[in-house]
Amino acid sequence: MKSVLALEDGRLFFGESFGAPVEEVGEVVFNTSMSGYQEVITDPSYCGQIVVMTYPLIGNYGINPEDFESSKIHLKGFVIKELSGIASNWRSRQTLDEFLKEHGIPGIQGVDTRALTRHIREKGAQQAVISSRVSEVQSLIQIAKSAPGLVGQDMVKQVTCSTPYDWKEGNWTLEKGYNLYPQQEDPFFVVAYDLGIKTNILRMLTEAGCKVRVVSANTSAQEVLAMEPDGIFLSNGPGDPEGVPYVAQTVRDLLGKVPILGICLGHQIITLALGGETYKLKFGHHGGNQPVQDMTGGRVEITSQNHGFAVNANKIPKDVEVLSINLNDRTVEGIRHKKYPLISVQYHPEASPGPHDSSYVFEEFVKMMKACNAERKTGSAR
């Protein structure tokens, strides 16, 4: 069945439909990862977006639930150059086409994704419609034009958990699958705010020696402090950080009371809580090949990223130190508070998909909790 991707600026991209035969509207963005389409599709950070994969062949290793980053698909549509006719992998349980159909998500293949990506880079991310109504393109363009964008919207409420839960799953191994951790000996107790959290972040926290409890985005600081955590984690998530001011207020209430780590949306919200500013990028950073430089030692890491908003480098609060920057556009990639135990990064150190250059971030968080616990014990002894 013929299908079309109609952008709000009037540009049209025709192809063939796969996945669910439905019409959807969302912000169209491109992802430059060469693999990891399962993780991309199930990443809650893509809520409200239509994702274009720049790598030409997608679906060749099928779908397996062990690689999901959440329990369902959150994006609005999937755009690719070519859908593989073969799903060849011993872990595969179904094809990409079957998976999208099961979750009611439309896909379009046969699109000139190189031309589409160049268009997004030049004109910017914008609203678009995936539809099989190829003879009614002017109507589709109007739908895209009238669709609300992500700026100012609270997208977190669509993806956050409804009730708290404990996480005990670690990394995947060939022999056992994902390691399950019972009560570890003296683990650090971390409360993780679910703003659209990826499961591999939870696995990395567990592997670093943390006992993790996940709570919803609207959980108050008082409720969390009553749990007596060793550390607080603010996760990745979709949309505009200014659309969730209640989370920024929670960070202010927690500041200085317990060590804090933030990733992606969590990083942006922490910056807002400290008095900084954020803004929308022209087309965002989505993929596994973003170069980030450490400002303290000069080391360059290749990182996985997925965000459409960024921290304003010209509005960094005076008590905040910039730790790293993006070498492509000089955007802020990491900060540290000069007084309180708090660090945050814009990139994804859990690398799912993506390189593992930055996985040490979780170890730094553990070191920060160790140091704070040691200070508390010393103070109690006095």
N, C-alpha and C positions, 0 to 999 in steps of 0.2 A: 504494500500500500504506500502510495506517495505521501510525503510529509514535508512540512516547511517550518523553518525557524524564522520568525518575523521579529525584527528588532524595532524598537520604538523610533529610531531615526530613519526607518523606511527600508533599511537593507534587508534583503531576503536571501536565505540559504535553503536550497531544496535538497531532498534526499529521500530515503526510504524509512518507513516506520518499523521499529521493533519495540519489544517491551509491551506495555499496556497501551491499547488504542484510545487514549484519553488526551484531552487538551489541558495544558498547564501554563501558568505564567510565573516568571521568576527573573531574578537578575542574572544575566549571562556572564560567566567568568571562565577563564581558561586555566588548566592545570598542566604543568610541564613534566610531571613524573612519568618515567618510562614504564613503571610497573606500579602495582598497588591499587588498581581500580576498585577492588573490594573494599579496602580501607577508606578510599575516597567516598564511595557511594554511601557507606554507613557512618561517616563522620558527621556528628550533629552540627558542626560548624558550618556546613553547607545548607542548613535549613533556609528555605526561601530562594535558593539559587539554582540555575541551570548550568551544569558543568560541562565544559568542552575539554576533552583530552587531546593534547597536542601530539602524543605518540600515535602513529597511524593504525596499528593493529591492536584491538582491544577484545578481551574475552577468551584468549587462547588457552588460559589455564583454568577456566571455569570459575565456580563459586564454591567456597566451603565455609561453614559457620565459624570455624576456629579463627578466621582472620577478620571477623567483623569488629568494628570499633564501637558499635552499639547494637541494640536489639532489632533495629529496623532501618530503613532508608529514610533520610531526612531531606535530601535534595528534591527539586521539582522536576528535573529532566536531565537527560544524559545525551551528549552530542559527540559522535565519533566519526572517524574517517571510514573505518572498515570493521565490521563485526566478524570475528573469526568463526568459520564454520565448524571448527573442531575445538573442543574443550579437553585438553590433554594434560591431566595431572592426577596422580593417585589419590590426592586429597579432595578432588573435585566431587561435589554432590549434585550440582545442577549447572545449567548453562546461564550465562549472563542474561540472555533473552528470557528464560524461564523465571529468573529471580526478579527481574523488573516487572514482568507480568504479575507475579505473585503479590507484589507490593503495590501494584497500581501506578507504576511510574513509567512515563513515556520516554522512548529513546528515538534518536534519528541517526542513521548511518548514511554513508555516501556523501557526506558534507565535505567541502573543501575547508578542512579545519585550519590549514595554514593561512588561507585568506581571511577566515573568520577571526583567528587570533590576531593577525595584523590589524584588522579593523577595530578590534577591542582595544589594542594598544594605542591606536591613533585617536579613536573617538571616546574611549573609556567604557567601563562596565555600564550596562544599561538594562532596562527591563525588556523582556522578550517573551514570545509565545511559541510553544511547540504545538503544532496542530496538523491534522490530516485534511483540513479545509483549504486545500491549495488553490481553489478557485475564488476564495474570499479573502485575499491577502490584505486588502485595504481595511477590512473589518478587523483583522488580526493586529495590524499595526496600531489601530486606534485603541484596541484593548491593551496593548503593551504601553502606549503613551499614557493611558489613564490609570495604570496600575501603580500603587504606592511603592516607593523605593524603600530601602532599608534604613535610611537616615532617620533617627529619632524613634524608631520602633523598638519595642521590647520583644526580641525574638527568643530570649532565654526562657520565658515562661512556656514556650512551646516544646522545649526539650529537657528541662530540668526534671529530676525525679520527684515523685509525689510523696514518698515516705523514705526515711533513712534506711540504709542497709550497710552491712559490713562486707568488706572485700578481702579475700584470702588467696586469690589466684596469682601465680607468678609467671615467669617466662615459659615459653614453649620449648620442648625438647623432642627430638626424634623418637626417643625410647618411650617417653611417658605422656607426651602431649603437654598440656599446661600443668606446671607444678602447683599442687595445693599445699598451702602452708597452714598448719594448725597454730595454736598459740605459740609464738616464738619466745625464746628466753629474753626477757626485758626488751620487748620491741618498743619503738617510739610510736606513740599513739597520735595519729594525724587525722584531723577532720577535714574532709575534702568537700568544698562547695561545688556542686554540680551545676555548671553554667552551660553544659553541653559536653560533658567530660568524655574523653576517649578511653576505652578500656585499657589500652596499652600504657597509658599514664598510670593507671591504678596498678598494673602489673609491675611497672618500674619502681613505684613507691614501695610495693611489697618486697621486691627483690633487694631494695636498699635497706631493708630491715624495719619497715613500718607496718604497724597494725592500722588499717584504714577504715574509717567510717565515712560514708558518703551522705551528705545532707542536701536538701533542696536550696535553691538560690535565695529564697525568702526567709531562711532560718536566721534568727536574730543573733547578735554577738553574745547576748546574755545566755541564750540556750546553748551555744557552742562552748562558752567558757565554763558552764556548769558541768560539761563533760570532762573537764580537766585535760585538754589535749596538750601534747608536747609541741605540736605545730599545726598551722593552718595552711591549707592549699586552696588556691583559686584556679579553676580550670579554664580551658579553652571554651569557646562557644560562638554562636552566630551573632551577626548584626552589629549594631552601633553601641559602643560602651556607654554613651550618654543616654541610651534608652533604658538603662537599668540603674538609676540613681540610688535605689534602695540598697544595692550591693556595695556601692561606693561608701555609703553611710556606715554599713556594717564594717567595712575595712577601717574606717576612722575609729570606730568603737573598739576595734581589736588592736589597733596600732600600739606597739610597745608592750603589750601584755603577753604575747606569745610569738615565736618565730613564724614568718609568713613567706610562702613561695607562690608566685603567680606565673602562669603560662598563657600566652596569646591574649585572649579577651581578659583573662585575669590580670595580665600585665598592664593592659590599658586601663582597666578599672582601678587598679592600685594607683596608677599615675594620677587619675582624676581625683581619687580620694586624698592624695597628697597635695593637691592644688595645681596640678598640671593640666594640659589640654590635649585633646585628640582631634583628628580630622580624617575625612574619607580620602583614600588613595584613588588615583585615576582608574587603575585596573587591578590593584591589589597584588599580593604575593601569594601564589598558589603553586606549590611544587616542591621537589626534593633537591634543588640545586642552587639555593640562595647562599652567597658568600657573606659571612659575618666575621668582623675583625674585633678581637679583644683589645680594648683601648689601653689596658694596663701592661700587657706584654707583647702585643702585636700579632699574636697567633691568629691565623685565619681558619675558620671552620666552614664546611659546607653543611647547610642545614635544611631541614624540612620546614615549610611554612604554609600557612593558610589563613590569610586575613585580608580584609578590605579596608580596615581603618588603621591608623598609626598614631604614635605619640608625637606631639609637636616638639621638635628638638629646641626650638627657640623659647619654649615656655616650661623648661625643667625647673621644678621647685629648688630653692637654695639648699635644702637639706638632702638633696638627692644627687648621687653620682652616676653618670652614664658609664656603663661597663663595656658596651659593645655597640657597633653600628653596622648597618647593611652597606656593603661595598658597592652595590648597584646604584642606590639612590640616597645613601647617607642617612636613612631613617634610623631611629633609636631601636636597638635590639635587646638591650639589657640595662637594668638599673639596680642600684643598691642604696638603701637609706644610710646616711652617715651616722645616725645615732641609734636607730632601732634595728633589731635583727629581721631584715626584710630584703629579699631579692626577687626580681621578676625578669622574665625573658619573653620576647615577642615570638621567637621561633619555637619549634616543637622538638625538645630533646628526646622524646620517647621514640622518634623516628619510625613512624608507622603510617604510610611508607616513608622511606628516606634514609639518609646516611646516619651513622651512629657517632659522629664527631662530638656531639654535645651531651651525651648521656651522663657525663660527670655532674651535671646540674643537680641531679637527685642526690648525689653524694655530698655536694656542697650544702644542700638543705639539711641533710643528716648531721653534718659537722656543726651547722649553726644550732641545731637542737641540742647536740651534745654540749656545746659551749654554754648555752643558756641553762641547761640542767646542772652543769658543774657550778655555775655562778650561784644558782639557787641553793645548792647544797652547802656551798661555802658560806653564803649569807646565813643559812639556818644554823650552821655550826657556830658562827659567831654569836 
